[in-house]
Amino acid sequence: MAETPSAGSRSATASALRCGVCGTESRHASFRPAPPEQAPDLDLRPGEPVRSTMARWLQQCPGCGYAAPDITRAHPAAAEAVRAAPFRALLAESGTPPLARRFLAWALVLEETGALHAAGEATLQAAWVADDLGRQDLARAWRLDAVALWRGGPQLDAEQTVRVIDALRRAEAWGDASATAEALALSEPPEAVAQVVALERRLIQAQDIGRHTVASALPPPSRRPHVTHHRVAPRGEGLLGWLRRLFGRG
């Protein structure tokens, strides 16, 4: 059944799509979110109205279970990942919330293709689903998994390291969070990064695991495009340049 476009997304007609892994045909509506109006969280989960549209960020094949933003496209290694025991076990795991399972399925495919940072991102998104369901146990575990994936990939820049710190804080990994924040602060990061790190260090000291927004650390407006807008900051630009461009101050 085609999904009804939700708030924060632009209306689209469902189309018949053929899975890039197994060839099964199913109907899915394209999704392109409207710009968020509220500030993102410190881990860059977008504000509303995009925040509530997570169920539309990924498509999933009803045949093989392959999940991706566009299931018609698949890396050559995706079929191997979908056939592998960890993927099949994940699909059969009844204790995992269905929406979170979709993000974790995408993460497994990304990990198999070597895209560890992207796999970490998808795993963090599963943690956001757990947040919404009040499943702190799952959210904590998946945040730690996301950090491991991020750290297993190429060297992280300052912006991404801030997200690692936030994930560690919210997972109650106090020692690691504190040491990572201190190291980033000592590296003399750009001003915007330093402001966010200073807030994170205060939250860590208070053992605060709650959700906080970028607006808590930076002057308004603090809005960030969702990843599905495909507006990626040029490599090496850094968080400060990204914020200037985002706020129209560049």
N, C-alpha and C positions, 0 to 999 in steps of 0.2 A: 504494500500500500504506500502511496506517495505521502511524504511528510508535508504537513501544513507549514508554510513559512512562519517563523516566530518573530517576536519583537526583536529589533536590532539587526535583522537581516533583510536583504532585498528580495522581493518576491521572485520566484523562479518556477518554471514548469518542470515537473519531473520528466526525465528522459530515460530511455532504455540504454543501459550501459553493459558492456561485456567485460567481465573480470579479466585482468591482464595475467592472472595466474592460471585459472582453471577454465576460463571461457564461459562460465555461467552468466546468463543475462538477468539483470534485475533493474528495477527503476529507482532512480535517485534524483533529488532536486539539487541543482547547483547551489552553492552557498557563498555569498560574499557579504560580510557583515558591514553594517553602517559604522561610522567612526564612533568609538566609545566617548561618552560624555562625562564619565567620572574617572577619577585618577586610578591608575593601576596599583596593585599591591606591590610591595617591595620585591617580590619575586616575578613581577611583571605580568601577573594574571590581570587581564584587562578589566576595566571598570564597566559598569552598565552603559548601554544595553547589551554589549557584546558578552559580558560575563555570563549571562543566562542562556547562551546559545550553544553551549558545549556539545549538546547532542547532535549538532549539525556540522561539527568541524570535520568529522571523518565519515567516509562511506565504508560499508562492510559487505563483502560478498556472502550471500546466504548459502552458497555452495561449499566453498573451501574455508571461509572465515577470514580471508585476506582483508585487512583494514588499511586504509590510506586516505589522504585527502581526495585522491582521484584513483579509483580502483581499476580504471582502464590502463593505467601506467604501472609497470612493475619492473624493478631492477632484476637482472638475470638471477640474482641470488634469492629473490623473494620466494620463488617456488620451493626452493630447498628449505627455506626457513619455515614455510607454511606446512611442509610435510614432516618437519622435525618433531621429535617427541615433546620438547618444551612447549611448542606452539599448540599441539594437540591437547596437551595436558591443561594448558591455560583455558582453552575453549571449553573443556569439560569441568572446570573448577566452579562449582556452584556457589561457593562462598565469596566469590569475587563479584562485586556489583557489575551488571552488564555493561554500562557505559565505561566504567574503569577498565573492564576487560578489553574493550575495543581499543582504548589508548595503549594498553599494555601489549596487545597484539601488534599494533603498529610499531611499538618500541622494539619488539623482538625482531621484526623484519629489518628495521633500521640497524640494529646491532649486528645482524648477520651480514649486512652490506658494508659494515665498517663505519657507518655514520654514528659514532658514539655520542657526540654532542646532541644530535637530533634525537637519538634514542633516549637520552637523559631528559630532553624537553618533553617527549611524549610520556615518559614515566612520571614527571612532575605533574603533567596534566591529569594523569590518573589520580595523583594525590589530591588535586583540586576537587575531583569528583568525590573522593573520600571525605574531604572537608565538608562538602555540602551535605553529605549523608551523616555527619557526626561520627564517622569511623576514624577516630584519632589513631587507633592501632595501625590501620592500613595506611593512613596518610603519613605517619612517621616512617614506616618501613619503606614506602615508595619514595619518600624524599631522600632517604639514605641511599637507595638504589640509584636515584637520579644523580646524586653527588658522585657516586662511584663511576657511573658512566661518563659524566663530564670530565672527571679527573683522568679517566682512562684514555681520553682522546687527545687531540692536539692541545698545546699550551693555552690556558684560558686567559682572556684579556681582563681588564679591570672590571668592566660591566658584568661579565659573566661570573667573576669571582664574588661580586656582591650577591648574586643570586645563590651561589654556593653557601655563602655565609647565612643568608636568610633560611635556606633549606635546612642547614645544620641547626640553626637556632630553633626553628619550629619542630625539629625532630628531637630536641632536647639533648643534642650532642654538644654540651656546653664547652668542654675543653677544646675540641676541634674548632668549633665556631669562634671561640675567643682567640685562639692562636692564628686562625686564618684572617680574622679581622685585624688583628694587630700587625700581621705581616703586610697586609694590603695598605694599612694606614702608614706604615713606615716606608712604603715604596713611593711616597709623595704623589698620589694619584691626582687626576684633575679635580677641581674644586667640587663639582657636583658629586663625584664619586666619594670624595672625602666627607661630604655632608651626610650621605646615606650611610657610610661606614660608621660615622660618629653615632648616628641613631642606632644602628645595629649593635654597637658596643654597649650602649646604655641599656638596650633591651636584653642583651645577653647577661649583663651584670644583674639585672633585675629578674632573670630567669623567666622572662615573658615569652610565651610561645604563641602569642596571638597574632592575628592578621593586622598588619599596618600598611598604609599606603605611601606611595612616593610623595604625596602631598605633605606627609608628616615631616619629611626631611628637606623638601625643596619648595621654593615659592610657587604658587599657582600661576598658570594652569599646568597641571601635571597629568597630561593625557598621553597615552602611547598607542600607536596603531596596533591592532592585533596581528599576529604572525600571518594570518591568512590574507592580509592586505598585500603581502609580498613586497613590502617597502623595507628593504634591508639597508642598514647604514653601511656606507663604504668601509671596506676593511681598514682598520687602523684609525678610523675617525674618533673612536672613543665615546664614552657616555656624554661628555660635555658637548661635543659637536652634535651628537644625536639629539640631545635635549634642545639645543639652540635651533636646530632645523625643525624639530617637532613643534616648538613653541613659536616659531616664526621670528626668532631673534637673530638668526644667522645672517 
